[in-house]
Amino acid sequence: MVCALTGETNVYHVVGAIFNGHVYMFHGSGHIFEGDAKGNELVGTLTTKGGSKVELRATRTQQ
């Protein structure tokens, strides 16, 4: 679940794998995320189906 700054929440279903903290995730729409998981953080690059790249940093929070 992803929580936006507006308070809205979204759920994204992905398929992927983690190898020694390196993450590969694929969304059914064709988007791909590749990055690294360390502790409560996930940092990497989202590549859209069209080829655009977005750097992402996510932090796990307790709800």
C-alpha positions in Angstrom: 0.0 0.0 0.0 1.3 3.4 -0.9 0.2 6.5 1.1 0.1 9.8 -0.7 0.8 13.1 0.9 -2.9 13.9 0.5 -3.7 10.9 2.8 -5.0 8.8 -0.1 -3.9 5.2 -0.2 -3.2 3.0 -3.3 -2.5 -0.7 -3.6 -0.2 -1.9 -6.4 0.1 -5.6 -7.2 3.5 -6.6 -8.5 5.6 -9.7 -9.2 9.3 -9.7 -8.4 12.3 -11.1 -6.6 14.9 -10.0 -4.1 18.5 -11.2 -4.4 20.8 -10.1 -1.5 18.8 -6.9 -1.0 18.6 -6.1 -4.8 14.9 -5.8 -5.8 13.2 -6.5 -9.2 9.5 -5.8 -9.5 7.2 -5.9 -12.5 3.7 -4.5 -12.8 1.1 -5.9 -15.2 1.0 -2.5 -17.0 4.6 -3.0 -18.1 6.3 -0.7 -15.6 9.5 -2.1 -13.9 11.1 -1.2 -10.6 14.8 -2.0 -9.8 16.5 -1.0 -6.7 17.9 -1.9 -3.3 16.2 -2.7 0.0 18.1 -1.7 3.2 16.3 -1.8 6.6 13.0 0.1 6.2 14.1 1.8 3.0 13.6 0.9 -0.7 15.6 3.1 -3.2 15.7 2.6 -6.9 14.4 3.5 -10.4 10.9 3.0 -11.8 11.0 2.6 -15.6 7.6 3.1 -17.2 6.3 1.1 -20.1 7.1 4.2 -22.3 10.7 4.3 -21.1 10.6 7.3 -18.7 12.6 6.8 -15.6 11.7 8.1 -12.1 14.0 7.8 -9.1 12.1 6.6 -6.0 12.7 6.3 -2.3 10.2 4.6 -0.1 10.2 4.2 3.7 8.2 1.6 5.6 6.0 3.1 8.3 3.9 1.4 11.0 0.1 2.1 10.7 
